[in-house]
Amino acid sequence: MGRKKNPALKILDTIGPVSNLESYVKSEWWKEIFNANYLRTDGDVVEDSILTEKEIDTFIEILKPQKDMKILDLCCGQGRHSLEFSNRGFKNIFGIDRSNYLINRARHLNREKGGNVIFKEGDARKLRFPTDTFDIVYMAGNSFGYFETAEDDKAVLKEILRILKPSGKLLIDITDGKYMKDNFQSRSWEWIDKNYFVCRERSLSADNNRLISREVITHAHKGVIADQFYAERLYSKEEISDIIKIAGFTNIKHHADIITDSQRNMDLGMMAKRIIITANAEKEWTPIRKKTDVETTVAVLMGDPTITDIIKPSGKFDDDDFHTINELKNALKNIKNYNFIFLNHHESLINDLLKNKNKIKYAFNLCDEGFNNKATKELHVPSLLEMLDIEYTGGSPQCLAYCYDKSLVRGIAKEMDIPTPQAFFINPDVTNFFEVQIDFPVIVKPNFGDSSFGITQKSVCRNIKEFEEAILWVRNRLGYDKPVLVEQFLDGDDISVGIIGNPPESYTVLPIIKEDYSMLPDELPKICGYEAKWDKNSPYWKLKSVPANLPEETERFLIASCVKLFERLECRDYARFDWRLDTNKTPRLLEANPNPGWCWDGHLAKMAKLSNISYQEMLKMILEAAQNRIQKNPIM
């Protein structure tokens, strides 16, 4: 028997000797490199609690912060400094980092330690905080100088100045660039632990302003797992002081150097000798601008509550539906600088859009019921918007068509080397149900469908009799005359991954959740189907979603796979991907959901809540993701 493949640990072929390291550095290398491998290679420093405590001692001695001050840990990584501040009783600590992996780890550690830090994913050049918010902003552990140009570094400093209060303080802990130019190791290698070792090459860039590094990380028994290149700008004390002054700061001071001790006493790279610089934001309070004209008018498209909807148990909108709509309207009402027009009368939808076309900036397409509340016509709504040259949020008609076909998504995933459950297809004209091509248990699903339509506890079959009954129920009881998908039923963790934004440029992966089936009677299959979403009298109605708390490699694989699927399926602005773990804990893709449920108590909102993102903020993030995309690529 061969060794089973673990999709979470991908083995690579190294590219071999390289004569010019700089030519292999990607312009945005920092988007990919800060993951579990980073914590492995740099763990002797960035995972050392004693070093972190000493550094916070130094920061506190320099900054003399009060416990109630608002403090931002910019480029916070896995949150070691902000969590230490929290541990010492500071109450208003925030952490921002571009790495989804490190932010999720920070959130996990925050929950584990009982911390009060708010961690968010974001770009340091464009921070989502109001002007004049923070008393202190610090960048620790050599987190400054990653961008390709010095202009980007200036943009970071200007953003920090904007969000600092008048007389607020900036602290930067950065590599001593002059020392590093003279003392970097051109080659080194070291054992990280008993399984992993890393080989490094370094050289100065052609302009002599950046240190180019290459790391080849190898597992002793499995081979090369990473061959990565990165570049960090080298600032001397004088140069970093000058750029801080140009950005608008005053009272710039150099404090004591940090000489790092390593547990492994090996290659410290850029962390070997660092300098601490502080500066003040001497500025006036930004005048509060009075609200004038509303900036953006958005048409919100929804299902029609006046006509039949066969997906709903009663065949029509009920009190819960109207409560959900009111929650949406209340949340949107409180988003500043937007004016929302709600269009949900489908008979007049075309005329309503034409009448408001010159007024609206774009449409917030929340009509997941489909045109005339028919799921097969969900893609007709964006098609109509495109014919009218109206921009809109969410998936295109092509994307919705792709993802409505579960078997097609499986095929695309297989092409991308993304695992799926074993499955086979039953066409409508097949009457012999006894040729089951995979082992029981199996789950029977309509191949085309939405909102778990046709998926109940009866869909899970453990023998031929149950299988035949499930097929007949789907076809005769539901009147479903399309192909049926029969999948291997997996009873591992039921996982959901949510993304808001538009990879590869700007996106947020929300905390991964799983369904908690602990309250479900043992005899019932563990599925989150139609009963969990629509039947209040069912035991499934009590299901809850909880943090998945997956192993790091599994989480990394899931996120990478979902980002690739998001791009390949042409999702836009937001999406959700559902997975299930098999008996070997391997994630297997079940479904891709563009334009996933937007309701206040849906899976996406639950994930957002784990990131301290309110329902209102989640909706705003979707709107902003669409607006930024539209500005770059408007309909021609």
N, C-alpha and C positions, 0 to 999 in steps of 0.2 A: 504493500500500500504506500502511495506517495504522501508527502506531507500536505495537509489541508491548507489551502490558500487563505490567508487572512487579509481581506480587502482593506482593512484599516492600516496595514503596514505594507507600503508599496516599496518593492525592491527595484533599484534603478541601475542602469549601466552608466558608469562615470564617463565623462567625455574625454578623459585622458589628459595628457600634458597640454598646458595652455601657455602661449608665449606672451599674450597681452591680456592680463586679467581685466582691465578696464573695459575692453570690448564686449565682455560677457555680462556686465552689470546692467540690469533692467532699470529703466528710469524710475519705476515705482517698486523697487525691490522690497521695500518695507511692508508691502501689502501681503506678502507670502511668507516671510521668513520668521515672524514671531509666532511660533507654535510650540508644540511639545518638544521639538528638537532644540529650540532656543533655551527652554528651561533645563534640558539635559546638558547642553554644552556650557551654559553660563550659570548653572545651578549653584556652583561653589561660591558665587557672589550674590546672585539675585534671589536665591532661596535660603540664604544664611540669615537667620533671625538676629543673631548677635551683631552682624555688620549693619543690618537695618536699624537696630536700636541705637547703635553708635551714631549713625548718620542722622537719625531723628533728633538725638541729643544735640548734635551740632546745629541742625536747622533751627531748633527751638532756642538755643543760646543766641543765634544770630538774629532771628526774626522777632523773638519775644512775643509770640501770639497769645491772644486771649482765648479762652475755651469756647466762647460763643461766636468767634469770628468765622466768616465764610471763607473756606480755603479750597482751592482747586489744585489737585494733583494732575497736571497735564502730561499726557503720554505716560500714564500710570502703570502700564504693563499689567501684571497680575495683582497689583494693588498693595504691594508690601509696605510702602511708605504710608499710604492713606489709612490702611488698616492699623498700622502702629499708632498713628495720630488718634484714630478712633479708640484704640485700646487705652490711650492715656486720657480719655475723657473729653476730647474735642467733639463738638456736637454737629457741626455743619461742614462735613467733608464730602467733596465730590471728586470723582475720578473719571478721566476721559482717555480713551486710547483707540487707535484705529484697528487694532487686532481683535477680531471677534473672539478668537480662541482665548486670548489673555483676559478680555473683559468677562467672558463667561466663567473663567477660572476665578477671577476676582469676586464675582458675585457668589460663587459657590463658597469661597473662603469666608466672605462676609456673613453668609448665613450660618456657616459652621462655627464661626467665632462669636456670633451674636453681635456683629458690628452694626454701625448705623451709617455706613458710607453709601452714597448713591453713585453707582457706576453706569456710565453711558459710553456707547461707541460713537466716535466722531473724528473728524479731521481737524488737526490743530490750526489749520489756516482759515477755517470758517466754523467758529464755535457757536453752538446753538444756545447761547445765554444772552440775556439782555445786557445792555450797556450799564456800567457802574454796578456790578453785582458782587464782586469778590474783594475781600480785604487782602488776601494773599494768593498769588499763583506761583507754584514752583514746578520746575522740570528737573527731576532727579535721575541719577544713574546714567548720565550721558545720553539723554534723549533728544538733544538738539543737534541739528546739522545733517539730518538724513536725506533731505530733499536734494534734487539734482542741482538747483541753483541757489545762490545766496539770496536772490529776490524772494524765494519761498520762505527762507528763514526770516527775512524782514517781515513778511506777511504774518508769520506766527507771532512775532513780537508786537506788531501793530494790533493784532486781535487780542493779545493779552492786555495791552494798554487800554483797549476799548472796554473790556469786561472788568478791569480793576476799578475800584472806587477811587476818587481823588485821595492822594496820599497812600494808596495801596502799595503793596510791596511785591516785587518780583525776585525770585531766587532761581538761579540756574546752576546746576551741578554738572560740569562738562569736562571732557578730556582736555588736558593741557596739550594743545596742538603742537607747540614748539618742542616740548619734550618728546611727543610721540613721533614727530618727523625724524628726530635724531636717534630714537631708541626702539622703534618697532622691530619685531622679529619677522624676518622675511619668510621663514619656514619653522613650523613646530608640529608636534603631534603629542597627544596624551590620551590615556585611558580615562573615560568619564566614569565608568563603573566596570563591573566584571563582564559586561556584554558589549558595551559601546566604546569606540574610540574615534577621535576626530583628528584629521590632518588639516593644517592651515597653510596657506600661502598669502603673502601680502606684498604690495608695492604701492608707491605713490602714484597718483594720477599724473597725466601729462602736464597739467597746469600746476602740479605740486601742491594743490590745495585740499586734496582728499586722500584718505587712505583706503585703498582697494583691498578687499579681503575675499578669499575663497575658503570655504569649509567643505570638506568631504567627510561626512559622518557615516560610519560603518558599524554594522552589527557583526560581531565576531563569527557568528554561525550562519547568518542570513544574507550578508553582503551589504553593499552600499545602499543607504536609505535616503541620503540627501547629498547633492553636489550643488552648492549655492554660492552666489557671489553678491557682495554688497559693498557700498561705499559710504564713508562718513567724512563730513567736512571737518578740517582741522583748524581750530581757531586758537591763536595765542591769546594771552591775557589782554593785550592791547587791542587785538582785532575784535574780540567778543565785546569789549567795552565800547569800541567805536560803533559797532552795528546796533548795540542797545541804545546808544545815544542818538543815532540817526533815527531810530524808531520812535523817539520822543520821550525817553526816560531821563531822569536826572538822579543826582546823588549816587553815582555808580561806584561800587566798592568791591575790591577783591579781598576775600577772606582766606582763611587757612586752607592749604591743600589737603586733599584726601588721598592717603596712600593705602591701597586696598590690600588686605590680607586674604589669601585664598585657602580654603580647606585642603585643596589638592596641591597648593603651592606650585602651580604650573602656569601656563600661558594666560595672562590676564588681558591681553590685547588692549582695547581702548579704555578698560576699567582700571588700568594699572595706576595712573596718576591723574587725578582730576582737580579742578579748581572750582571754587564757589564764588559766584558773582551775585551781588544784589543791586537793586535799583528801585527808585521810587516813581510812582505815577503822579507827577505833579501836574494836575489838570483841573479844570472846573467841572462841576457836575453838569451832565448833559441836560439841557432844557427838555422838559416834558412837552412833547408836541401834542397839541390838541387834535383830536380826531376830526378829520375833514371828510373828504370823499372816500367811500369804500373802494379799495384798490381792485378787488377781483370779484366779479359776479360769476357764480358757478351754478349750473343746472344739475340738480340731483335727480337721477333717473331711478325709479323703483318699480316694484311689482304693482299691479293694479288691484287694489282691495275690493273693487266692485264686481269682479268677475271670478269665475271658478278657478281653483288651483288644485289639481288632483294630487299634488305632492302632500298637501296638508291633510291631516286625519279627517277633518270635517268637510274637506273640499273647498274651504273658503278661509279668509283671514279671520282670526279669532282675537280675543282680548289680549293674549300674549303677543300676537303679532303687532297689534296697535301699540302695546306698551313698548315693544322693541323699537318701533318707528319713533315714538315720542322720546325715548332715550337718545336716539340718533339726533333728532332735531334739537334737543336740549344741548347736546355736546357740540354740535355744529354752531349753534347760536352763540356760544361763548368763545369761538375762535375769532380772533381779531382780524380786521382788514379783509373779511370775506362777506359777501352777500349771497345767500343761497335761495334758489328758486326750486321748488319741489314739483316734479312732473311725474305723475303716476296714473294718469288717465290715458290708457293706451289707444283708445279709439281716436283721440284727438292729438296723439303724441307728435305726429309729423307736423301738424299745423302749429302746435305749441312751440316746437323747436324752431320752425321757420319764423314765427312771430318774435321769438327772443334771440334769434341767431346773432344779431348785431350787438346785443347787450352782453351775452355771456362770453366768458373767456374760454371755458371748456366745460365738459360734462363730467360729473362724478357718477360713473356708471355703477350703481348698486342694484341693477335689475338682474339679479341672479336667478329670478324666477323665469326669465325669458319673456320675449314679446308675447302679449296676451296670456301671460303666466304659463307658457308652454316651455318646458325645459329644453326641448329640441330646437327652440328658437332663441336660445340665449345669445347665440352669435349674431342673430339678426339685429340686435340693438346696436352693437358697435358697427355693423355693416351699414345701418341706416345713418349713423353719425358720420361715417366716412363719406357716404354719398352726399351728405349735406355739408361736407367740409367743416365739421365741428370736431375739435380735439376732445379727447376723453381719457379718463383714467382706466388702468387695467388692461387686460389681455385683448389682443386684436381678434378679429373673426377667425383667422387661421389658428391662432393659439388655442382658442376655445374649442375649435373643431378637433385639433390634435388631442386635447386632454379629455374631451367627452368620450373618446374611444379608449377604454382601459387597455385593450389588447395592443393598440398602436403605441401607447406610452410604454408598455412592457417591451415592445420590440425596439424602441428607441433606447431605452435603458440598457437592454442587452447589447446593443451596438456600442454603447459607451462603457461597457464592462462594469455596469452597475447591477448588483444581484437583485433578482426578483424571485418570488415563490415559483415552484413548478406549477404548470397550468396547461389546460387544453381548452379548445373552443368547440362549442356545439352550435351548429347552424340551425335555423328554424325548421328546416325540413327533415332533421334527424329525429327518428322515433325510437330507436333502440338506445336505451340509457344504460345498458349493462356493461358497456365497454369503457370502464373507468381506467384511464391511462396513468393515474398516479395513485399512491397509497392513501387510504383513509387515515385521518379525517380530511375532508375537503370542505370548501365553502363555495356555494353557488351564487353568482352575481349576475345581474343584467350587465352586459358589456357596455351598453350606453345608459348612463344614468347620473343622477345628481342627488345630493342631500340624503344619501344612503337609501334611496328608493329601491325597494325590493330586497334589502338586506336585513334579515331579522334572525332571531335565534334558530328558526327553522332552516336557515340557509346553511348552517353547519351540519354536515352529514358524516356519520361514523360507520355507515354500512350502505349496502345497495338499496335497501328499502327506503331509507331516509333520503338517499340521493335522488331516487326516482320521484318521490313525493315533492322534494324541493324543486325539481325541474317542472313538474306539473303545476305546482303552486305559482311559480313565476309566470308560466305561459297561460294557464287557464284562469287563475284567480286574478292576476294582475293584468291579464290581456297583453302580455309582453310578447311581441312577435319578431323580436330581433335576436341576434346571436347571444348565447349565454356563455359566460366565462366561468370555468371551474378551476379553482386554485387550491393548491396545498394549503391546509389551514395551519397557521403557525400560532402557538400559544405563548410565545415570549412577549416581552414588553411591547406595548402598542404605542408607537412613537409619532410625534408630530414636530415638524421643523417649519418655522415661519420666517419669511424674508420680507422686509420692507425696503424699497429702494430699487436701484437698477444696476446690477453688476455689469461690468467689473469696476465701474467708477465709484459709485456712492451707494452703499446699501448697509442695512443692519440685519444681522441674523438674531432673532429673538431667542431667549432661553428655550431649550428643548424641553418638551413636556411628554408625559406618558399618562395613560389612563390607569386609574386606581380601581382595580376590580375586587378589592378585599371585602367589600360589602355585598358582593354578588353571591347568591346561593351556589354551592359547589356544583350542582347538577346543570347549571346554565353555562353555555359557552361564553368565553371571555371575548366579546366583540362590542364595538361602539357603533351600533347600526341605527336603523330607523327608530326603534323603540326608545333608545337613549336620547334621541333628539325631539321626538314628537309625542310619546305616550307617557303621560304623567302617572298612570296607574301601573306602569311596568317597573320591576325591580331595577331595570337598566336606567331609569330616570335619575337614580341616586348616584350614578357614576360621577367621579371627580377627576380633574386633571391635576397632576402634581409634577414637580421638577423631576426630570428623568434621571439625573445624577449618573450619567454613563461614564465608563472608562474614557480616559482622555483620547486614546487612539480611535475608539469608536465614534466619539463626538466629532473628532477632526475629520474622519472619513465621511460622516453624515453631512457635515457642513459643506465640505468640498464637493460632494456629489450633488447636493441640492443647488449650489451655485451653478454648477455645470448644467444641470437640468433646466434651471431657470433660464439660462441663456439659450440652450439648445431648443427648448420648446417655445421660445420667444415670449415668455411671460414679461409683464411690465408692472412696475410700481409696487406690487405685493403678490405673494403667493404662499401656499402651504403645501408641504409634502408629507404624506403619511407612509410610515414604515412599520415593519414588525420584525422582531428578532426571532431567529430560528433557534433550534436546540443548541447550536454552537455559538450563540450570541452574535451571529452575523446579521447585520441589518439587511432587510430585503424590502425593496420598494413596493408599495401597494398602489398608491395613486399620486398624481400631481393635480393640484387645485389652483388654477389661476382664478383671480377674483374670488378668493375664499370668503367664508361667512364673515360679514362685517359687524354683526350684532354685538351689543355691549357685553354679553356673557358667552360669546363664542370662543373657539380655541385661540384665535389670533389675539383677542383681547386678554385672554388668560395668560398667554405668553408675555404680552406687553406688560401686564401688571407685575410679573416677576422681575421686570427691569425697571420697576417704578415709573413706568410709562402709563399715564392715565388713558382712559378710553378717548377723551378729547384729544390728547397728544398723539395717540395712535392714528386717529383720523387725519390730524394735521400733517403727520409724517407722510401718509399716503398722498395727500393733496400736494405737498411740497415735492415729493418724488416725481409725481406726474408733471407738475409745473416746470421743474428743472429739465426734465426730459423733453417736454414740448418746446421749451425755449431753444434747446439745442437742435432738435429735429422736428420742426413744425410740418404739418401737412402741406404739401405743395399743391 
